[in-house]
Amino acid sequence: MSDWKKELKELFDDEHQSRVRKQVESEGKTRIKRFVTEVVEPAFEEIAEELKEYDRDIDVEIEKLAATIRVYYEGHEEFYFSIRSRPYKKKEFSFPVLPLKDDKGDIYRAEVYLKDGPLYHDVTNYSKEQIIRGFLHEYKRHMQWNQ
């Protein structure tokens, strides 16, 4: 059977599509886990070390699909910044399988959350430096409004 015929057959094969969906979901979540471990956690640890120089107490929490940094000053939470995996519904097109789409139709991306809620800003492909700069931007905005 030629390659295109095999590909067409797989398109209509429910068992094959189920395997592909599970693999894609796993890849999407694995990508976010790797991003949290390799980029976000080192960025938050670097931020924490530097903020301690300014008499701030820092709490960094790392989970499978999320990381949170809380900044405390004089015993009160001063600032909250989190990066979490968030599923989104992907619009349907002619092809039933799209990158990072799971069997429920969700795609995964990492987003910034502040105390007030999500910023709906995809940071999945950010570098450590970009995560630090994003934190600093939001922290500065917070400090300007709360002085």
C-alpha distance (Angstrom), angle and dihedral (degrees) to the residues before:
residue distance angle dihedral
M1 . . .
S2 3.80 . .
D3 3.80 119.7 .
W4 3.78 96.0 -108.1
K5 3.81 91.8 50.8
K6 3.80 90.6 50.4
E7 3.81 89.8 49.0
L8 3.81 91.0 49.7
K9 3.82 91.0 48.6
E10 3.84 90.3 51.2
L11 3.79 89.7 51.3
F12 3.82 89.8 64.2
D13 3.82 97.3 35.3
D14 3.83 106.6 103.4
E15 3.81 94.6 -162.1
H16 3.81 91.5 51.9
Q17 3.81 91.4 46.9
S18 3.80 90.7 50.4
R19 3.84 91.0 52.9
V20 3.81 90.9 47.9
R21 3.82 92.5 49.1
K22 3.82 91.9 50.9
Q23 3.79 90.6 48.0
V24 3.81 92.2 48.7
E25 3.82 92.2 48.2
S26 3.77 89.6 49.7
E27 3.82 91.0 48.4
G28 3.81 91.9 49.4
K29 3.79 93.6 50.1
T30 3.81 91.5 41.3
R31 3.80 90.1 53.4
I32 3.82 91.0 52.1
K33 3.84 91.9 46.2
R34 3.80 90.4 51.1
F35 3.82 91.1 47.0
V36 3.82 91.6 51.8
T37 3.81 92.6 47.2
E38 3.80 99.9 40.8
V39 3.82 102.6 33.4
V40 3.81 114.6 14.3
E41 3.81 99.6 41.8
P42 3.85 94.4 51.3
A43 3.82 89.8 45.5
F44 3.81 92.1 51.4
E45 3.81 92.0 46.2
E46 3.80 90.5 51.7
I47 3.82 91.1 48.5
A48 3.81 90.5 48.3
E49 3.79 93.5 52.6
E50 3.79 92.0 50.1
L51 3.82 95.2 45.6
K52 3.81 90.6 54.0
E53 3.81 86.2 67.3
Y54 3.83 86.7 64.8
D55 3.83 96.0 53.6
R56 3.79 93.7 -98.9
D57 3.78 124.2 141.4
I58 3.78 112.4 -140.6
D59 3.79 132.9 -157.3
V60 3.81 117.1 -167.4
E61 3.82 118.1 -172.5
I62 3.78 121.0 -171.0
E63 3.80 121.4 -166.8
K64 3.81 131.9 169.8
L65 3.80 96.0 -89.9
A66 3.81 101.9 13.8
A67 3.79 146.0 45.3
T68 3.79 128.2 -162.9
I69 3.79 133.2 -169.0
R70 3.80 121.0 -165.4
V71 3.78 121.7 -168.7
Y72 3.81 118.2 -153.0
Y73 3.77 127.8 -167.9
E74 3.80 122.4 -173.4
G75 3.80 90.6 -11.9
H76 3.82 96.7 -52.9
E77 3.76 128.2 104.1
E78 3.77 105.7 -106.1
F79 3.80 101.2 176.1
Y80 3.81 140.1 6.4
F81 3.81 124.2 -160.2
S82 3.79 125.1 170.9
I83 3.77 137.9 173.2
R84 3.79 114.0 -155.7
S85 3.75 140.2 169.7
R86 3.76 112.0 -105.8
P87 3.81 126.5 -170.7
Y88 3.79 118.6 -138.2
K89 3.76 130.6 -170.1
K90 3.78 111.0 -113.5
K91 3.77 117.3 -145.8
E92 3.77 114.2 -113.3
F93 3.78 120.8 -109.5
S94 3.78 133.1 175.6
F95 3.80 92.0 -78.1
P96 3.81 114.8 69.5
V97 3.82 97.3 -150.6
L98 3.80 121.7 60.2
P99 3.81 128.1 171.2
L100 3.82 116.0 -76.7
K101 3.82 91.8 2.8
D102 3.80 117.5 137.9
D103 3.78 128.6 -154.8
K104 3.83 91.1 -88.1
G105 3.79 90.6 56.5
D106 3.81 94.7 -105.4
I107 3.77 126.3 138.9
Y108 3.80 122.2 -159.5
R109 3.77 130.7 -130.6
A110 3.80 136.7 157.2
E111 3.80 116.1 -112.4
V112 3.78 137.9 -177.6
Y113 3.81 119.4 -110.6
L114 3.77 126.1 -169.8
K115 3.80 126.7 -170.7
D116 3.82 89.3 -86.3
G117 3.81 93.9 52.6
P118 3.80 141.5 -90.3
L119 3.79 124.4 -17.8
Y120 3.85 90.6 -154.2
H121 3.79 88.4 -131.8
D122 3.81 117.6 142.1
V123 3.82 111.2 -135.9
T124 3.80 97.6 163.6
N125 3.80 94.3 120.8
Y126 3.81 97.7 38.6
S127 3.78 122.3 126.5
K128 3.81 123.6 -127.3
E129 3.81 89.1 -100.7
Q130 3.81 91.5 52.4
I131 3.83 91.2 50.1
I132 3.81 90.0 51.4
R133 3.81 91.9 47.6
G134 3.82 90.8 48.0
F135 3.80 90.2 51.7
L136 3.81 91.4 47.8
H137 3.82 92.0 48.7
E138 3.80 92.5 53.1
Y139 3.82 93.2 41.0
K140 3.82 91.2 52.6
R141 3.82 91.2 48.9
H142 3.79 89.9 49.5
M143 3.82 93.0 48.8
Q144 3.82 92.8 48.0
W145 3.81 91.9 54.0
N146 3.80 94.6 43.7
Q147 3.81 102.3 49.6
